[in-house]
Amino acid sequence: MSDRLALCYHALSERWPAPLAVAPERFERQLGWLADRGYRGATFSELVLRKRPGRWVAVTFDDGYRSVLRAGFPILERLGWPATVFVPAGLVGNGRPLSWPGVDRWLGGEHEPELAALSWEQLRSLKTAGWEVGSHTCTHPHLTRLADAELERELGAARGECERRLEGSCISIAYPFGEVDARVVSASARAGYVTGAGLYEQGAHGSNPLEWPRIGVYRADDQRRFRAKVLRAGRRVRRTPVWPVAKRLHDRLRRA
């Protein structure tokens, strides 16, 4: 029997109070619990394309924050697991903090250093260590809102830049904000991607390699919530088409 689990993290930080920043100690405890249950690590594309017996987990990081290398790599190295990092290729290596709607509110304050991006040299070192480096487009836009020509540019230019900088193929993409539809999937295939990372909470619940569901893990996810998210029963619920509707209703009630 095969169990394939894909997790989506972003940054790792004790101090940064952003929802996407998970404390390193919590991250280590979460992965340790999976290891104790017999899970082994795989890159995202390995997980999606190679159905193997046993329990497999792909730890993925969106955006390419430098904390992934500083705090995440040593933990994964101790486990002997590879991981996958998806980077906005047009924003890597320019020396500026990562910025787009949602994280730009941290610019100019005490937490701005948390927005530092991995360099291409650092990404090459992760790739040498067995990690997968995938595309997160060029500029981290909402892909489903782009016109066709702009969509093609974001997908194709990002893949080309990753391949040029890392001197190897780039077959995977993570869709910014988890937003993907049939048009984006088709455009991704035309751009040469083979695997695509979505999110359960944004409606990805099938088995299409270019719309593979991941479980988002965030700062508020303590060990109890993490276990509830990753257990197979919880994932089965998230695979049903009614899950996004139920989640939106739940979130609306919580805000009321």
C-alpha positions, -999 to +999 in steps of 0.1 A: +000+000+000+012+035-008+005+067+011+017+099-005+015+131+016+026+165+004+031+194+029+034+231+021+054+253+044+067+288+038+091+304+063+105+291+096+109+316+124+104+319+162+101+356+161+081+365+130+044+365+139+032+360+103+007+332+098+031+316+073+061+314+096+062+281+116+085+279+146+115+256+139+109+235+170+073+229+159+084+220+124+109+195+138+082+180+161+058+177+132+083+159+109+095+137+138+060+125+144+057+115+107+091+098+108+079+078+139+049+067+119+071+053+092+071+081+066+102+086+044+111+118+026+109+125-011+111+155-034+077+167-047+082+154-082+094+120-069+063+118-047+039+127-076+055+106-104+067+075-086+040+055-069+059+033-044+048+011-016+051+026+019+046+060+034+061+089+017+061+126+025+072+156+003+081+186+024+078+217+002+085+253+009+069+281-012+086+315-018+122+306-011+128+325+022+164+323+035+151+307+068+145+275+048+182+270+045+191+284+080+164+266+100+149+239+078+178+223+061+196+211+093+163+195+106+157+177+073+194+167+071+191+150+105+161+130+092+179+122+060+150+137+040+152+158+009+127+186+003+115+209-024+117+247-025+096+267-051+111+301-059+098+332-078+126+332-103+123+369-112+128+380-076+157+358-066+192+373-065+182+410-067+192+417-031+158+430-022+133+415+003+106+393-012+074+414-016+039+409-030+004+415-016+002+398+018+038+399+028+046+435+018+031+447+051+063+435+068+085+458+048+102+486+067+097+471+101+116+449+125+106+417+107+117+428+072+149+406+074+126+376+074+117+384+038+153+378+027+154+354-003+176+325-009+203+333-035+209+312-066+242+300-051+223+288-020+197+272-042+224+254-061+238+241-028+204+227-018+201+210-052+235+194-047+223+181-014+194+163-031+167+189-029+144+198-058+142+235-068+110+243-086+093+274-101+070+297-082+065+318-114+085+350-120+068+376-098+043+356-076+011+369-093-025+355-091-022+333-122-059+328-126-064+366-131-037+370-158-044+374-195-032+345-216+000+362-229+010+373-194+003+339-180+025+323-207+054+347-198+052+341-161+053+304-165+078+301-194+103+328-182+104+314-147+111+278-159+138+291-183+155+312-156+155+283-131+171+260-157+197+286-167+207+295-131+207+259-118+220+242-149+194+215-150+158+208-158+129+224-139+098+203-142+078+215-112+058+245-103+039+257-072+010+280-080+011+313-060-016+316-034-026+280-043-047+295-071-051+272-102-077+264-127-079+243-159-065+272-180-035+276-157-029+238-157-030+237-196-006+267-198+017+250-173+018+218-194+026+239-226+054+256-207+070+223-200+061+216-164+053+180-155+042+184-118+022+212-102+016+219-065-018+231-054-034+233-020-063+214-005-077+246+009-079+261-025-097+232-040-070+209-053-082+174-045-076+152-075-047+131-087-036+152-118+002+155-115-001+192-125-026+199-098-014+178-069-029+187-035-007+197-006-016+204+030-007+239+041+010+241+075+009+274+093+020+291+125-014+283+142-011+246+136-001+230+169+006+193+171-030+184+175-041+204+145-012+191+124-021+155+131-058+161+122-047+177+089-023+149+078-041+118+089-055+099+060-091+103+072-087+141+072-072+140+038-101+120+024-125+147+036-103+174+019-104+155-014-141+158-017-155+187-039-175+200-009-144+207+012-137+242-002-173+252+003-173+239+039-141+256+047-152+290+034-184+286+056-163+276+086-140+306+081-169+330+077-185+318+109-152+322+128-150+358+117-186+366+125 
